[in-house]
Amino acid sequence: MLQQQAGKLSDGRPTHECGVCGVFNHQDSAKLTYFGLYALQHRGQESAGIVTSDGTKVAMHKNMGLVPEIFTEEILQGLKGHLSIGHVRYSTTGASNITNAQPLMVSHKGTTLAVAHNGNLVNSIALRNAMEEQGSIFQTTMDSEVVLHLMARSTHLGLETALKNTFTSLQGAYSLLLITEKTMIAVRDPDGFRPLCLGKLKNGGCGRAGGWVVASETCALDLIEAEFVREIEPGEIVIFQESGIRSIFPWPKQDTHFCIFEQVYFARPDSEIFGISVYQARKRMGEILAREAKIDADFVMPFPDSGNYAAIGYSQASGIPLEMGVIRNHYVGRTFIQPTQSMRDFNVKVKLNPVRSFLKDKRVIIVEDSIIRGTTGKSRVRALREAGAKEVHMVVSCPPTRHACYYGIDFPDVNQLIANQKKIDEIAQYLGLDSLHYLSLEGLVKATGMTKKNFCLACFDGEYPVAPDRTFRKDALG
Ligand code: SF4
């Protein structure tokens, strides 16, 4: 008899982070935000929430689970109003609870304020400690709650001053949305770590002029047929009100530090972020990798969906055919019943199955987008060997990931990052490979068409653009 034990489909890859979507001036704002979150589901699968306002009354619904599991037609109909913000969240197991689901909402002196945050505030613990000393009471363990407290302290000075005071005292990564009864606000930190884009809706329904959408990625705009206008600039605060929209720039101009891992792995390939097509950047990573790592092999293959687009680029640039040596089961849910007897590599096998007859006696190049712990890679290589592959080589479309991220990506502890603990030939040996090659840092940046100084590369080179708080807790990710 099978034991009814829920296992989690964790494949040892880095987990994201969060996604945000907000709609201003549309009669169906909740529904559009729902679809926006649906498109951003890859940025967080633990919880989701939407806050709406009709100009006087604010409503909220949030819960644990995936977007379509949380919102029904009836729930969306109850979320009335022409402005709304929404959030999808990933969190580590310890803090995966409804209290920490976003948006976070508070009432202060007759005004309601809610926040949906993507990123990580590196000075939130210091700010929080100081505020708690002064008597503030926090309801969650989220760094994002600090934003609400700071705003509440300055609201008597007027909206723009409150925004300036709040955000110039924060450090770290934040692409976030705020909502009050009548106003929506979009903020992107001056480094621009996380993406945030602005779109325009054709019309707002009920005689409203066209509405506005702000979302983490352009794929959310595409789904709700909003036209991409531009990115929210690093260091820009956009205020959406009945009277119109306006921007303020409270920080002096500085270099950007876009998270290059968004291009490597996190963002959806059909999005355009930091002004670059993710699909094309990934393909170019593969092309450059083919020039940097020349290997004699029968075919190139990704393990879907990691490495898909870099594999296309590698194949086209090297002339080695692209094949699908493993087939993905698209119907695997997030949890499953564990087998009673020990089945080695069950988590990998339930999702991906090698095509045995095709792999037999072949020399294979696997294209991966990253190696984090190495546990997944080891299982994958073993599966190909067991299917009869004669040689297994691996190329990775980024450099070795040796350092922690303090800006909103949940990498494991550095002691669990295999590239922090082992040299490249030792990693190859651990994974059971004939050879292992990483894309150079220069090659990675070149693939984006931008320069090194545009990006945060800290998880590869250890140079942190904003001094990290090394006591940072994973449960504070937003
Ligand atoms: S450390 Fe790495 S994952 Fe984190 S923001 Fe920088 S580039 Fe992105």
Residues whose N, C-alpha, C, O or C-beta is under 5 A from the ligand:
A	BS01	SF4	C259 I260 F261 A404 C405 Y406 Y407 I409 C456 L457 A458 C459
